[in-house]
Amino acid sequence: MPNLTSLVSVVLPIYNSDKYLLTCLKSIESQTLKSIQLIAIDDGSTDSSWTVLQQFAKNKPWIKISQNSTNLGVSPTFNRAVKKATGQFLARIDADDIMHKNRLKLQLHYLRQHPNTVIVGGQCQIINPQGKNIGKKTFPLEDKKIKDMLFRTVPLQQPTIMINKKLLPKNFVYSNKKYSPAEDYGLFFASAPYGQFANLPQTTLSYREHSTNISLVNPKFTFWRIWRARLDGVFKHHYKPSLNSLITVLAQTIAIILLPQKLIYVLHKKLRRMD
């Protein structure tokens, strides 16, 4: 069974996810890597998420749970979970997604074999609210391609990532609220100077797409928050975008300004080849 001295800590922020939470928790428990720790924090949910979490965690010492007294948001909740985690490696998951059975074992093996890699992700299935497979997301495997892609669009799916904390400063901010709901861009730009990025070729996550996905509720607002992360990436973290990336982002910006909001994600899926 999992134990508290494990190298891998899974961090799970939760907010109003009672429809999907148990499936997510079971996918963590079913990992082929058994020596894990789960840090799960309920962010002041108004549904039954906290009850589901309490019932699941009962008599499972490898799970640490807590609840925010009010809704703080994903970033503060994620950072609280990181502070409670004891593992060298942090695995991210969202409460509406599903880990594939070998994910943690494969990622831990990769990071041990590649000690200069700071973040490793994986490929994604896309599922609907009922759990039916409706498509896929593919990501580049190598550091150079991932970092080049970062300025244009997200090159690692945040709920798939495992982070090697050892390569990051002790005061590193894992999730910055000023980029919300695009905190993943902030994380990737900030961690890029400290090591390489990679994605496994294997599908490691079923990513649930539904109408309440935070980044889909207001895509124009999300886009301008991504721009903030891009600017900080360039001026604070010394990221150098390619000419192709600059041209692409300019075209994106024009499209965001001109297109009605309901067409933005449709266009994004076609350009991103999410099929």
Residue pairs with C-beta under 8 A, 6 or more apart in sequence:
1 34
1 62
2 34
2 35
2 36
2 37
2 38
2 60
2 62
3 35
3 37
3 61
3 62
4 37
4 61
4 62
4 86
5 35
5 86
6 35
6 36
6 37
6 62
6 87
7 35
7 87
7 88
7 89
7 108
8 33
8 35
8 36
8 37
8 87
8 89
8 90
8 91
8 104
8 108
8 162
9 36
9 37
9 38
9 39
9 85
9 86
9 87
9 89
9 90
9 91
10 28
10 36
10 37
10 38
10 39
10 90
10 91
10 92
10 93
10 104
11 39
11 78
11 81
11 82
11 85
11 90
11 91
11 92
11 93
12 24
12 28
12 38
12 39
12 40
12 41
12 81
12 93
12 94
12 95
13 41
13 43
13 74
13 77
13 78
13 81
13 94
13 95
14 21
14 40
14 41
14 42
14 43
14 45
14 49
14 53
14 95
15 42
15 43
15 44
15 45
15 49
15 71
15 74
15 77
15 95
16 45
16 46
16 47
16 49
17 24
17 45
17 47
17 49
17 95
17 96
18 45
18 47
18 48
18 49
18 51
18 52
19 96
19 129
20 95
20 96
20 97
20 208
21 49
21 52
21 53
21 95
21 96
22 52
22 56
23 98
23 131
24 93
24 94
24 95
24 96
24 97
24 98
24 99
25 40
25 52
25 53
25 56
27 98
27 99
27 100
27 101
28 36
28 38
28 93
28 99
30 99
30 101
31 99
31 101
31 102
31 103
31 104
31 105
32 101
32 102
32 104
32 105
33 104
33 105
33 108
36 62
36 87
36 91
36 104
37 62
37 63
37 64
37 85
37 86
37 87
38 62
38 63
38 64
39 64
39 81
39 82
39 84
39 85
40 53
40 57
40 63
40 64
40 65
40 66
40 81
41 65
41 66
41 67
41 68
41 77
41 80
41 81
41 84
42 49
42 50
42 53
42 65
42 66
42 67
42 68
43 68
43 71
43 72
43 73
43 74
43 77
44 67
44 68
44 69
44 70
44 71
44 72
45 71
49 95
50 67
53 65
54 65
56 63
57 63
57 65
64 84
66 80
66 84
68 76
68 77
68 80
73 177
73 180
74 175
74 180
74 181
74 183
74 214
75 175
75 176
75 177
75 179
75 180
75 183
76 175
76 177
78 92
78 174
78 175
78 183
79 173
79 174
79 175
82 90
82 174
87 165
88 164
88 165
88 166
89 107
89 108
89 111
89 162
89 163
89 164
89 165
90 162
90 163
90 165
90 174
91 103
91 104
91 107
91 161
91 162
91 163
92 158
92 159
92 160
92 161
92 162
92 163
93 99
93 159
93 205
94 158
94 159
96 208
96 210
97 159
97 205
97 206
97 207
97 208
98 127
98 131
98 205
98 206
98 208
99 204
99 205
100 202
100 203
100 204
100 205
100 206
102 202
102 204
103 122
103 160
103 204
103 205
104 162
106 122
106 200
106 202
106 204
107 120
107 122
107 162
107 200
107 204
108 162
110 117
110 120
110 198
110 200
111 117
111 120
111 162
111 164
114 120
114 196
114 198
115 164
116 167
116 195
116 196
117 143
117 164
117 195
117 196
117 197
117 198
118 163
118 164
118 167
118 168
118 191
118 194
118 195
118 196
118 197
119 156
119 161
119 162
119 163
119 164
119 188
119 191
119 195
119 197
119 198
120 161
120 162
120 197
120 198
120 199
120 200
121 139
121 156
121 157
121 160
121 161
121 162
121 197
121 198
121 199
121 200
121 204
122 139
122 157
122 160
122 199
122 200
122 202
122 203
122 204
122 205
123 136
123 137
123 138
123 139
123 160
123 199
123 200
123 201
123 202
123 203
123 204
124 136
124 137
124 139
124 157
124 160
124 203
124 204
124 205
124 206
124 207
125 133
125 135
125 136
125 137
125 203
125 205
125 206
125 207
126 133
126 134
126 135
126 136
126 137
126 206
126 207
126 209
126 274
127 133
127 134
127 206
127 207
127 208
127 209
128 134
128 208
128 209
128 210
129 208
129 210
131 206
131 208
133 206
134 209
135 274
135 275
136 203
136 274
136 275
137 157
137 207
137 272
137 274
138 273
139 146
139 155
139 156
139 157
139 199
140 146
140 149
140 155
140 199
141 198
141 199
141 200
141 201
142 198
143 196
143 197
143 198
145 155
146 155
146 156
146 197
146 198
146 199
147 155
147 192
147 197
147 239
148 242
148 245
149 155
150 185
150 188
150 189
150 192
150 233
150 239
151 230
151 233
151 239
151 241
151 242
151 245
151 246
151 249
152 245
152 248
152 249
152 252
153 272
154 184
154 185
154 188
155 188
155 197
155 199
156 184
156 188
156 197
156 199
157 205
157 207
158 183
158 184
158 187
159 205
159 207
160 199
160 204
160 205
163 174
163 191
164 195
167 194
167 195
168 191
168 194
169 194
172 190
172 191
173 190
174 187
175 183
175 186
175 187
176 183
176 186
176 187
176 190
177 183
178 186
178 225
178 228
179 185
179 186
179 225
179 226
179 228
179 229
180 225
181 214
181 215
181 221
181 222
181 225
182 215
182 222
182 225
182 226
182 229
185 225
185 226
185 229
185 230
185 233
186 229
186 232
188 197
189 229
189 230
189 232
189 233
189 237
189 239
190 232
190 233
190 236
190 237
192 233
192 237
192 239
193 237
193 238
209 216
211 217
214 222
215 222
216 265
218 261
219 256
219 261
219 264
219 265
219 268
220 256
220 261
220 264
223 252
223 253
223 256
223 264
227 253
230 241
230 249
233 239
234 240
234 241
241 249
255 264
255 267
256 264
259 267
268 274
269 275
